[in-house]
Amino acid sequence: MNTPQTVLPTEKVKESGLRELLVEQLKDLYSAEIQLAKALPRMEQAAVSAELKEAFRKHLEETKRHAEKLEIILLDLNEKTAGVKCEGMEGLVKEGNKLIKKRERDGEIKDVGLIAAAHREEHYEIAGYGIARTYARILGLNDAADILQKTLDEIGDEDKELTDISDNLLHAAISKEEGVTNEK
């Protein structure tokens, strides 16, 4: 994906409010990461598959690192992390919690539902980091843009890992179902 490499003149940046918008986006992402860090242990506990439990553990550590990176970027911009609550992630976490409480399914199907919730959270982050990276590039904040791109790449890798786990679990569930059907 091509991102603009143009740096706007300082006066235009001030007038455009793009820096302010970037800061809002970074704070929103920070809030999202903090909320996700609180949700992932519940998701890990609810998971049945050892592979999925491990993926959620790994994702938690990466989420904490992502929050730290956002703190550094905001500090470099002389901004604080406080002030914005990510309502989008709050809603996604609530949906995931409902799934954990509501779905008393067994094995693979329960885990596939957890993965669906995690995918929604990942895709929300992908959109947010992509936007913030683009704003940072336009503003000439190349170090911040590079950090945001690296984080975006890591989130993409996490998303792919969840897809692979989901595919494996679905195949296992189908095989198990076929085994039950063939035994009748």
C-alpha positions in Angstrom: 0.0 0.0 0.0 1.4 3.4 -0.9 1.3 6.0 1.8 1.8 9.7 1.1 5.4 10.8 1.7 4.6 14.5 1.5 5.3 16.7 4.5 2.9 19.6 4.9 4.3 23.0 5.7 4.1 23.7 9.5 1.5 26.5 9.0 -0.7 24.2 7.1 -0.4 21.4 9.6 -1.3 23.8 12.4 -4.3 25.0 10.4 -5.4 21.6 9.3 -5.6 20.2 12.8 -4.0 16.9 11.5 -1.5 16.8 14.4 -4.4 17.1 16.8 -6.3 14.4 15.0 -3.2 12.1 15.1 -2.9 12.6 18.8 -6.6 11.7 19.2 -6.0 8.6 17.2 -2.9 7.6 19.2 -4.8 8.1 22.5 -7.7 6.0 21.1 -5.3 3.3 20.1 -3.6 3.4 23.5 -7.0 3.0 25.2 -7.8 0.2 22.9 -4.6 -1.6 23.8 -5.1 -1.2 27.5 -8.7 -2.6 27.2 -7.5 -5.5 25.1 -4.7 -6.2 27.6 -7.4 -6.6 30.3 -9.6 -8.8 28.0 -7.0 -11.2 26.7 -6.5 -13.1 30.0 -10.3 -13.8 30.1 -10.1 -15.1 26.5 -7.1 -17.3 27.3 -8.9 -18.7 30.3 -12.1 -19.4 28.2 -10.1 -21.1 25.4 -10.0 -24.9 25.2 -7.2 -25.4 22.8 -3.6 -25.2 24.1 -2.6 -23.6 20.9 -5.2 -20.9 21.2 -4.3 -20.3 24.9 -0.7 -19.8 23.9 -1.7 -17.5 21.1 -3.7 -15.3 23.5 -0.7 -15.3 26.0 1.6 -14.2 23.2 -0.9 -11.6 22.0 -1.1 -10.2 25.5 2.6 -9.6 25.7 2.6 -8.0 22.2 -0.4 -5.8 23.3 1.6 -4.6 26.3 4.5 -3.7 24.0 2.2 -1.9 21.6 0.8 0.2 24.4 4.4 1.1 25.5 5.3 2.1 21.9 2.2 4.4 21.8 3.3 5.9 25.2 6.7 6.7 23.6 5.2 8.3 20.5 2.9 10.4 22.6 5.7 11.4 24.9 7.8 12.5 21.9 4.8 14.6 20.9 4.7 16.1 24.4 1.3 14.5 24.9 -0.2 12.3 27.6 -1.9 9.0 27.1 -5.1 10.0 29.0 -8.1 11.8 27.7 -9.6 9.4 25.2 -11.6 6.3 25.8 -11.8 3.9 22.9 -15.5 3.1 22.7 -15.1 0.9 19.7 -12.8 -1.5 21.5 -15.0 -1.3 24.6 -17.9 -2.6 22.4 -15.8 -5.3 20.9 -14.6 -6.5 24.3 -18.2 -6.5 25.6 -19.2 -8.7 22.6 -16.3 -11.1 23.4 -17.3 -11.2 27.0 -20.9 -12.1 26.0 -19.6 -14.9 23.9 -17.5 -16.2 26.7 -20.5 -16.2 29.1 -23.2 -17.2 26.6 -21.6 -19.8 24.5 -21.3 -23.0 26.5 -20.1 -24.9 23.5 -17.5 -27.5 23.6 -14.0 -27.6 22.2 -13.2 -26.4 18.8 -16.5 -24.5 18.2 -16.1 -22.5 21.4 -12.5 -21.6 20.4 -13.6 -20.6 16.9 -16.1 -18.2 18.4 -13.3 -16.7 20.6 -11.1 -16.3 17.5 -14.0 -14.5 15.7 -14.1 -12.0 18.6 -10.3 -11.7 18.5 -10.4 -11.1 14.7 -12.8 -8.2 15.2 -10.5 -6.7 17.7 -7.5 -7.1 15.5 -9.2 -5.6 12.5 -10.2 -2.6 14.6 -6.6 -2.1 15.5 -5.4 -2.6 11.9 -7.7 0.3 10.8 -6.5 2.5 13.7 -2.8 1.9 13.2 -3.0 2.3 9.5 -4.7 5.7 9.8 -2.3 6.9 12.5 0.7 5.8 10.4 -0.6 7.7 7.4 -1.2 10.9 9.5 2.3 10.6 11.0 3.9 10.2 7.6 2.0 13.2 6.2 3.2 15.2 9.2 6.8 14.2 8.6 6.9 12.2 11.8 8.8 9.4 10.1 10.1 7.7 13.3 6.5 7.5 14.7 5.2 6.3 11.3 7.9 3.6 11.2 6.9 2.4 14.7 3.2 2.4 13.8 4.0 0.4 10.6 6.0 -2.1 12.6 3.1 -2.5 15.0 0.6 -2.8 12.1 2.8 -5.6 10.7 2.8 -7.4 14.0 -1.0 -7.2 14.3 -1.3 -8.5 10.8 0.9 -11.5 11.8 -1.3 -12.1 14.9 -4.4 -12.0 12.7 -2.9 -14.6 10.3 -2.0 -16.8 13.2 -5.5 -16.7 14.5 -6.8 -17.6 11.0 -4.5 -20.6 10.9 -5.6 -21.8 14.4 -9.3 -21.3 13.4 -8.8 -23.3 10.2 -7.2 -26.1 12.2 -10.0 -26.1 14.8 -12.7 -26.1 12.2 -11.2 -29.0 10.4 -10.9 -30.9 13.7 -14.6 -30.1 14.5 -15.7 -31.2 11.1 -13.7 -34.4 11.3 -15.1 -35.1 14.8 -18.7 -34.4 13.5 -18.1 -36.7 10.5 -16.9 -39.4 12.8 -20.0 -39.1 14.9 -22.2 -39.1 11.7 -20.4 -42.2 10.2 -20.8 -44.2 13.4 -24.6 -44.0 13.3 
